[in-house]
Amino acid sequence: MNLDDAIERTRFLPTLVEGPNDKKALEKLGFTTIIVMQGPLYAIVEQIQHHEELALLVDLDAYGKKLYRYFYTELTKRGVKVNNEFRELLFSTPVRQIEGLVTYLEKVEA
């Protein structure tokens, strides 16, 4: 699977991101349900735990990895399927910040 396929398969899932710039980047890629982290982490879990499935597109840096582990653990405990196909593909690219994804894809396509 390539990034275009992953985007296509993920864009209609509720997607949790770290900040507003990440949201803007994903909107440019056609993502429709983007949840920006606001407030305490436990409150975010409570806010999103009703979803059957969602994507966690947090940054791939050290802090993002900690966030990913926290949300993955808490959400799977509550029966939410965490779709990480797209995130896993990002590890094979130089992209480490979600907000840089659009710029990277534009360069690759050019």
C-alpha positions in Angstrom: 0.0 0.0 0.0 1.2 3.5 -0.8 0.4 6.8 0.9 -2.3 7.7 -1.6 -4.1 4.4 -0.9 -3.6 5.0 2.9 -5.1 8.5 2.6 -8.0 7.1 0.6 -8.7 4.4 3.2 -8.3 6.7 6.2 -9.8 10.1 5.1 -13.4 9.2 6.2 -12.4 7.9 9.6 -12.6 10.1 12.7 -8.9 11.2 13.0 -7.2 12.5 16.2 -4.4 15.1 15.6 -2.3 17.2 18.0 -3.0 20.7 16.7 -4.8 23.1 14.3 -2.0 23.0 11.8 -2.3 19.2 11.6 -6.0 19.6 11.0 -5.5 22.1 8.2 -3.0 19.8 6.5 -5.4 16.8 6.7 -8.3 18.9 5.4 -6.2 19.7 2.3 -6.0 15.9 1.8 -9.8 15.5 2.1 -10.1 14.2 5.6 -13.6 14.9 6.9 -13.8 14.2 10.6 -10.7 15.7 12.4 -10.5 16.0 16.2 -7.9 18.3 17.6 -6.6 17.5 21.0 -7.8 20.1 23.5 -7.8 19.8 27.3 -6.6 16.9 29.5 -5.8 13.6 27.8 -8.3 11.7 29.8 -11.1 14.1 28.7 -10.1 13.6 25.1 -10.4 9.8 25.6 -13.9 10.3 27.1 -14.8 12.6 24.1 -13.8 10.1 21.4 -14.4 6.7 23.1 -17.8 6.3 21.4 -16.3 5.8 18.0 -16.1 2.3 16.6 -12.8 3.0 14.8 -10.5 6.0 14.5 -7.1 7.0 13.2 -4.4 8.4 15.5 -2.3 10.8 13.3 0.0 12.3 15.9 3.5 13.4 15.1 6.2 10.7 14.8 8.6 12.5 17.2 9.2 11.3 20.8 6.3 13.2 22.2 4.0 12.0 19.5 5.0 8.4 20.2 4.1 8.9 23.9 0.7 10.3 22.9 0.2 7.5 20.5 0.9 4.9 23.2 -1.4 6.6 25.6 -4.4 6.9 23.3 -3.9 3.5 21.7 -3.9 1.8 25.1 -6.8 3.8 26.5 -9.0 3.5 23.4 -8.4 -0.2 22.7 -9.3 -0.9 26.4 -12.6 0.7 25.6 -13.2 -1.3 22.5 -12.2 1.3 19.9 -10.4 0.0 16.9 -7.3 2.2 16.3 -6.5 2.3 12.6 -2.8 2.9 12.2 -2.1 1.9 8.6 -1.5 5.5 7.5 0.7 6.3 10.5 2.8 3.2 10.0 3.4 4.2 6.3 4.6 7.6 7.4 7.6 6.0 9.2 8.9 5.0 5.8 9.0 8.7 4.7 11.0 11.7 6.1 7.7 13.2 7.4 7.8 13.4 11.2 5.2 16.2 11.7 1.7 15.7 10.4 1.5 19.4 9.3 4.4 18.8 6.9 2.6 16.0 5.1 1.1 18.1 2.3 4.4 19.7 1.5 6.0 16.3 1.3 3.3 14.9 -1.0 3.5 17.9 -3.3 7.3 17.4 -3.6 6.9 13.7 -4.3 4.2 14.2 -6.9 6.2 17.0 -8.7 
